[in-house]
């Protein structure tokens, strides 16, 4: 009798399994790739805005400069902090520059990212002789 009940309606046995495994069908076929965290080369970065044809080619922004140190840390004229480098975007996560974002456009070059996500005019360059 018990065997007759089990084999009589196979759909009743499949429903609990389908309820458990159906949400798995919504997951992507391959695992999501995590983006590697990176660091910038250590050294002093001077920041500047483009000048004009009648004067200097670059106008240094003194308070915007910083020095990249070990362990994803930095120093600025106003104190120390920590940064996170994800892909080509550097984000200051603690300290006086917290919230500021820069896009890596070269090995030793960063460009300001504006609040709307567009690239700003300010560029920060690692100075020669920095280690």
Order of alpha helices (4+ residues) and beta strands (2+ residues): alpha-alpha-beta-beta-beta-beta-beta-beta-beta-beta-beta-beta
